[in-house]
Each structure stands twice: as C-alpha cells, then as structure tokens.
C-alpha cells in the first residue's frame, strides 16, 4: 500500500485538485490518502522540512513527490511497472 500525504490549506483549489487526482488514481493503484492541515503542528513541520513554496505538498511514503500543481505523470509512475509480454 502506498501512503500519500497531502499538506493542504484553506481555500486551496490546487489542494482540492490534488485530492481528486489521487482519488482517481486510487482506482488503479493501492493508495491511502491522508490530509494534513498546514496550520497544524505536523503541517508546519512538513512545510519546514520540505521547504515547499506552494500548497499542496504531496509526500509519498514520507518522501516529497512535489508541491503546487500535482503532476499526474509522477503520480502514475508510482504504479507497478507494466508486465512484459512474452514474444513467440
């Protein structure tokens, strides 16, 4: 299971977009989504650790995936590699 953490703020349309994108990918990837408010203690710690310039901050298994607009390509790359087909 892949744990995705989104640090979000109030009235953040990019945060809403990130959550929707992760939910969409969750249909094909084994992910759990956890949201953290940037105003919380944990949110402030993650903001300081990542030094992100924009919200949302997206972490995958505790590692920074990106901040600002979520890259759908980076998110899709988290999936299992395509199965090689045997050529006869």
Steps between C-alpha positions, in 0.01 A plus 500: 500500500630845404434772757450844348495799733365832379576813702221741418375842595167679509338605169772322300373397157827318423450298819151399388637407157775288658253311717274433200795382289622267775148360545483438124837320504385307805270305274802339333773530766504372858512839674384650826450875517572697815445875519678733740411864554797733451397686818541187715825414678568214259416722201745768613769236553446354152502848347830576671655165409403514132547877455211493253400831348133419431223280628417222473809312609478138388705230668511134404599267781650801678707621204425819307329436166438867427321819594257729323313344210524121531669329207271225376800343325699474823199355675439244224867400514441369854306208357644158437708473183321363200522124464730396219322284248670193370569513127471168316 
